[in-house]
Amino acid sequence: MRYDRTVIAYHGCDAGVAEQLLAGIRFKPSENDYDWLGKGIYFWEYGHDRALRFAQFQQKRGKVENPAVIGAILQLGRCFDLLDTRFTSELEGAFDVWKRVQEKAGKPLPSNRGKTPDDELRYLDCAVLNFYLEQFEATEPFQTVRGAFVEGDAAFSGSRIERETHIQIAVRDPRCIIGVFRPMMER
């Protein structure tokens, strides 16, 4: 299924990296084994503030010197959209196959874990998504992965709205990044 939808998205990074990206240097895909949507270049859909908070968090961890945000225009292309039940319904079968492959190889199954209830280290999710999506790489690869994540504390007492909820996109095919820009709030 092709999504010709185009979205504005934001990437949190160091100011030096932002300048390089604006100058035409390519994004470096993330390939951490705990990435929420598998390997790819990560963006927050219409989420400038969330991207900035991520960059500030990376600064606290010593990975970013000067937090910045770069905007991008993304065309989702062939998107594995986790907001569409057509795709989420395929994950249980993918997990079962992946689990059998792991067991046959004598490898333990990873689990999602972290210091918060959100399990920010998504080892299991990442492994299953990468396994599933790699099945299509030779024939008709998925170019992007899109997911919504309910995260953070309640927005107010008794609320089911959570402060850090966001839509994230992992771009697996850099051709889906139509262009980059300096967000106006950065000027």
C-alpha atoms as a printed R data frame, in Angstrom:
    type eleno elety resid chain resno      x       y      z
1   ATOM     1    CA   MET     A     1  0.000   0.000  0.000
2   ATOM     2    CA   ARG     A     2  1.462   3.337 -1.029
3   ATOM     3    CA   TYR     A     3  0.944   6.434  1.098
4   ATOM     4    CA   ASP     A     4  1.457   9.487 -1.042
5   ATOM     5    CA   ARG     A     5  0.808  11.528  2.078
6   ATOM     6    CA   THR     A     6  3.330  14.256  2.776
7   ATOM     7    CA   VAL     A     7  3.973  15.402  6.347
8   ATOM     8    CA   ILE     A     8  6.055  17.975  8.148
9   ATOM     9    CA   ALA     A     9  8.294  16.350 10.731
10  ATOM    10    CA   TYR     A    10 11.095  17.341 13.071
11  ATOM    11    CA   HIS     A    11 14.423  15.790 14.012
12  ATOM    12    CA   GLY     A    12 16.181  16.644 17.287
13  ATOM    13    CA   CYS     A    13 19.971  16.786 17.100
14  ATOM    14    CA   ASP     A    14 23.055  18.875 17.830
15  ATOM    15    CA   ALA     A    15 23.201  22.370 16.257
16  ATOM    16    CA   GLY     A    16 26.335  21.401 14.324
17  ATOM    17    CA   VAL     A    17 24.573  18.366 12.871
18  ATOM    18    CA   ALA     A    18 21.559  20.532 11.984
19  ATOM    19    CA   GLU     A    19 23.806  22.896 10.015
20  ATOM    20    CA   GLN     A    20 25.395  19.974  8.172
21  ATOM    21    CA   LEU     A    21 21.969  18.575  7.272
22  ATOM    22    CA   LEU     A    22 20.846  21.990  6.011
23  ATOM    23    CA   ALA     A    23 24.031  22.120  3.906
24  ATOM    24    CA   GLY     A    24 23.135  18.816  2.226
25  ATOM    25    CA   ILE     A    25 24.932  16.196  4.307
26  ATOM    26    CA   ARG     A    26 22.832  13.025  4.557
27  ATOM    27    CA   PHE     A    27 21.060  11.898  7.704
28  ATOM    28    CA   LYS     A    28 22.655   8.974  9.515
29  ATOM    29    CA   PRO     A    29 20.088   6.227 10.206
30  ATOM    30    CA   SER     A    30 19.774   4.911 13.731
31  ATOM    31    CA   GLU     A    31 20.435   1.201 14.075
32  ATOM    32    CA   ASN     A    32 20.184   0.799 17.842
33  ATOM    33    CA   ASP     A    33 18.743  -2.536 18.906
34  ATOM    34    CA   TYR     A    34 16.251  -0.683 21.151
35  ATOM    35    CA   ASP     A    35 14.794   1.797 18.610
36  ATOM    36    CA   TRP     A    36 11.023   1.966 18.880
37  ATOM    37    CA   LEU     A    37 10.274   1.512 15.167
38  ATOM    38    CA   GLY     A    38 13.324  -0.452 14.068
39  ATOM    39    CA   LYS     A    39 16.168   0.980 12.047
40  ATOM    40    CA   GLY     A    40 15.735   4.322 10.317
41  ATOM    41    CA   ILE     A    41 16.045   8.085 10.512
42  ATOM    42    CA   TYR     A    42 13.744   9.274 13.300
43  ATOM    43    CA   PHE     A    43 11.320  12.190 13.149
44  ATOM    44    CA   TRP     A    44  8.409  13.493 15.215
45  ATOM    45    CA   GLU     A    45  5.401  14.158 13.003
46  ATOM    46    CA   TYR     A    46  4.327  17.797 13.484
47  ATOM    47    CA   GLY     A    47  6.251  17.693 16.786
48  ATOM    48    CA   HIS     A    48  8.859  20.451 16.977
49  ATOM    49    CA   ASP     A    49  8.660  20.696 20.779
50  ATOM    50    CA   ARG     A    50  9.005  16.920 21.196
51  ATOM    51    CA   ALA     A    51 12.066  16.876 18.913
52  ATOM    52    CA   LEU     A    52 13.631  19.693 20.933
53  ATOM    53    CA   ARG     A    53 12.951  17.857 24.197
54  ATOM    54    CA   PHE     A    54 14.666  14.785 22.759
55  ATOM    55    CA   ALA     A    55 17.729  16.841 21.800
56  ATOM    56    CA   GLN     A    56 17.785  18.379 25.298
57  ATOM    57    CA   PHE     A    57 17.564  14.883 26.817
58  ATOM    58    CA   GLN     A    58 20.500  13.838 24.634
59  ATOM    59    CA   GLN     A    59 22.407  16.874 25.938
60  ATOM    60    CA   LYS     A    60 21.893  15.675 29.524
61  ATOM    61    CA   ARG     A    61 23.316  12.308 28.452
62  ATOM    62    CA   GLY     A    62 26.376  14.011 26.945
63  ATOM    63    CA   LYS     A    63 25.497  13.055 23.357
64  ATOM    64    CA   VAL     A    64 24.537  16.559 22.183
65  ATOM    65    CA   GLU     A    65 26.411  19.767 22.924
66  ATOM    66    CA   ASN     A    66 23.914  22.359 21.677
67  ATOM    67    CA   PRO     A    67 20.317  21.062 21.195
68  ATOM    68    CA   ALA     A    68 18.650  22.000 17.926
69  ATOM    69    CA   VAL     A    69 15.801  20.928 15.674
70  ATOM    70    CA   ILE     A    70 15.667  20.562 11.923
71  ATOM    71    CA   GLY     A    71 12.424  20.369  9.979
72  ATOM    72    CA   ALA     A    72 11.803  17.996  7.112
73  ATOM    73    CA   ILE     A    73  9.176  17.384  4.496
74  ATOM    74    CA   LEU     A    74  8.562  13.650  4.292
75  ATOM    75    CA   GLN     A    75  6.623  11.650  1.753
76  ATOM    76    CA   LEU     A    76  5.645   8.467  3.537
77  ATOM    77    CA   GLY     A    77  5.786   6.317  0.387
78  ATOM    78    CA   ARG     A    78  5.263   2.631  1.161
79  ATOM    79    CA   CYS     A    79  4.570   3.040  4.869
80  ATOM    80    CA   PHE     A    80  4.211   0.365  7.538
81  ATOM    81    CA   ASP     A    81  1.715   2.428  9.521
82  ATOM    82    CA   LEU     A    82  1.112   1.216 13.053
83  ATOM    83    CA   LEU     A    83 -1.905   3.524 13.262
84  ATOM    84    CA   ASP     A    84 -3.628   1.266 10.713
85  ATOM    85    CA   THR     A    85 -4.991  -2.079 11.920
86  ATOM    86    CA   ARG     A    86 -4.071  -3.590  8.552
87  ATOM    87    CA   PHE     A    87 -0.464  -3.469  9.666
88  ATOM    88    CA   THR     A    88 -0.729  -4.059 13.408
89  ATOM    89    CA   SER     A    89 -2.735  -7.228 12.773
90  ATOM    90    CA   GLU     A    90  0.291  -8.673 10.917
91  ATOM    91    CA   LEU     A    91  2.624  -8.280 13.885
92  ATOM    92    CA   GLU     A    92  1.358 -11.221 15.948
93  ATOM    93    CA   GLY     A    93  2.151 -13.665 13.132
94  ATOM    94    CA   ALA     A    94  5.509 -11.978 12.556
95  ATOM    95    CA   PHE     A    95  6.325 -12.339 16.240
96  ATOM    96    CA   ASP     A    96  5.444 -16.052 16.198
97  ATOM    97    CA   VAL     A    97  7.717 -16.721 13.203
98  ATOM    98    CA   TRP     A    98 10.538 -14.588 14.648
99  ATOM    99    CA   LYS     A    99 10.207 -16.357 18.026
100 ATOM   100    CA   ARG     A   100 10.565 -19.785 16.376
101 ATOM   101    CA   VAL     A   101 13.640 -18.589 14.454
102 ATOM   102    CA   GLN     A   102 15.209 -17.295 17.681
103 ATOM   103    CA   GLU     A   103 14.420 -20.492 19.586
104 ATOM   104    CA   LYS     A   104 15.797 -22.675 16.773
105 ATOM   105    CA   ALA     A   105 19.028 -20.651 16.846
106 ATOM   106    CA   GLY     A   106 19.176 -20.973 20.646
107 ATOM   107    CA   LYS     A   107 18.955 -17.195 21.107
108 ATOM   108    CA   PRO     A   108 17.080 -15.673 24.047
109 ATOM   109    CA   LEU     A   109 14.160 -13.360 23.356
110 ATOM   110    CA   PRO     A   110 14.831  -9.738 24.268
111 ATOM   111    CA   SER     A   111 12.299  -7.753 26.255
112 ATOM   112    CA   ASN     A   112 11.295  -4.118 26.309
113 ATOM   113    CA   ARG     A   113 12.597  -2.420 29.409
114 ATOM   114    CA   GLY     A   114 13.567   0.884 30.902
115 ATOM   115    CA   LYS     A   115 13.450   3.090 33.946
116 ATOM   116    CA   THR     A   116  9.958   4.404 33.174
117 ATOM   117    CA   PRO     A   117  6.592   2.690 32.655
118 ATOM   118    CA   ASP     A   118  7.008   3.526 28.955
119 ATOM   119    CA   ASP     A   119  9.810   0.951 28.575
120 ATOM   120    CA   GLU     A   120 11.879   3.400 26.560
121 ATOM   121    CA   LEU     A   121 14.295   0.646 25.508
122 ATOM   122    CA   ARG     A   122 12.226  -1.294 22.996
123 ATOM   123    CA   TYR     A   123 14.489  -4.287 22.297
124 ATOM   124    CA   LEU     A   124 11.630  -6.689 21.550
125 ATOM   125    CA   ASP     A   125  9.622  -4.274 19.404
126 ATOM   126    CA   CYS     A   126 12.734  -3.316 17.436
127 ATOM   127    CA   ALA     A   127 13.742  -6.921 16.780
128 ATOM   128    CA   VAL     A   128 10.285  -7.994 15.613
129 ATOM   129    CA   LEU     A   129  9.767  -4.921 13.402
130 ATOM   130    CA   ASN     A   130 13.212  -5.261 11.803
131 ATOM   131    CA   PHE     A   131 12.640  -8.997 11.223
132 ATOM   132    CA   TYR     A   132  9.238  -8.421  9.638
133 ATOM   133    CA   LEU     A   133 10.260  -5.445  7.507
134 ATOM   134    CA   GLU     A   134 13.428  -7.130  6.256
135 ATOM   135    CA   GLN     A   135 11.240  -9.844  4.689
136 ATOM   136    CA   PHE     A   136 10.130  -7.224  2.142
137 ATOM   137    CA   GLU     A   137 13.504  -5.591  1.413
138 ATOM   138    CA   ALA     A   138 14.268  -7.650 -1.700
139 ATOM   139    CA   THR     A   139 10.848  -7.288 -3.335
140 ATOM   140    CA   GLU     A   140  8.790  -4.284 -2.226
141 ATOM   141    CA   PRO     A   141 10.455  -2.660  0.779
142 ATOM   142    CA   PHE     A   142  8.689  -0.452  3.260
143 ATOM   143    CA   GLN     A   143 10.151   3.033  3.028
144 ATOM   144    CA   THR     A   144  8.850   4.400  6.324
145 ATOM   145    CA   VAL     A   145  7.407   3.163  9.608
146 ATOM   146    CA   ARG     A   146  4.926   5.313 11.529
147 ATOM   147    CA   GLY     A   147  3.650   4.791 15.061
148 ATOM   148    CA   ALA     A   148  1.877   6.602 17.878
149 ATOM   149    CA   PHE     A   149  3.186   6.373 21.403
150 ATOM   150    CA   VAL     A   150  1.245   7.281 24.524
151 ATOM   151    CA   GLU     A   151  3.937   8.439 26.881
152 ATOM   152    CA   GLY     A   152  4.510  10.557 29.966
153 ATOM   153    CA   ASP     A   153  2.538  11.737 32.945
154 ATOM   154    CA   ALA     A   154 -1.149  12.659 32.843
155 ATOM   155    CA   ALA     A   155 -1.797  16.140 31.447
156 ATOM   156    CA   PHE     A   156 -3.996  16.856 34.480
157 ATOM   157    CA   SER     A   157 -5.458  14.956 37.406
158 ATOM   158    CA   GLY     A   158 -7.550  11.987 36.260
159 ATOM   159    CA   SER     A   159 -6.722  12.540 32.576
160 ATOM   160    CA   ARG     A   160 -5.978   9.798 30.061
161 ATOM   161    CA   ILE     A   161 -4.165  12.406 27.939
162 ATOM   162    CA   GLU     A   162 -0.442  12.078 28.507
163 ATOM   163    CA   ARG     A   163  2.079  14.881 28.132
164 ATOM   164    CA   GLU     A   164  4.626  13.167 25.885
165 ATOM   165    CA   THR     A   165  2.252  11.395 23.473
166 ATOM   166    CA   HIS     A   166  3.557  11.658 19.933
167 ATOM   167    CA   ILE     A   167  3.646  10.232 16.434
168 ATOM   168    CA   GLN     A   168  7.062   9.085 15.371
169 ATOM   169    CA   ILE     A   169  8.299   8.189 11.908
170 ATOM   170    CA   ALA     A   170 11.343   6.100 11.055
171 ATOM   171    CA   VAL     A   171 12.471   6.744  7.494
172 ATOM   172    CA   ARG     A   172 14.103   3.618  6.087
173 ATOM   173    CA   ASP     A   173 14.523   5.031  2.568
174 ATOM   174    CA   PRO     A   174 16.215   8.474  2.588
175 ATOM   175    CA   ARG     A   175 14.517   9.312 -0.740
176 ATOM   176    CA   CYS     A   176 11.366   9.900  1.336
177 ATOM   177    CA   ILE     A   177 13.014  13.016  2.796
178 ATOM   178    CA   ILE     A   178 11.934  15.547  0.179
179 ATOM   179    CA   GLY     A   179 13.724  18.441  1.826
180 ATOM   180    CA   VAL     A   180 14.927  19.949  5.090
181 ATOM   181    CA   PHE     A   181 14.462  23.409  6.550
182 ATOM   182    CA   ARG     A   182 15.287  25.555  9.545
183 ATOM   183    CA   PRO     A   183 12.068  25.846 11.585
184 ATOM   184    CA   MET     A   184 10.834  29.432 11.919
185 ATOM   185    CA   MET     A   185 10.855  29.245 15.724
186 ATOM   186    CA   GLU     A   186 14.615  28.600 15.485
187 ATOM   187    CA   ARG     A   187 15.345  31.888 13.682
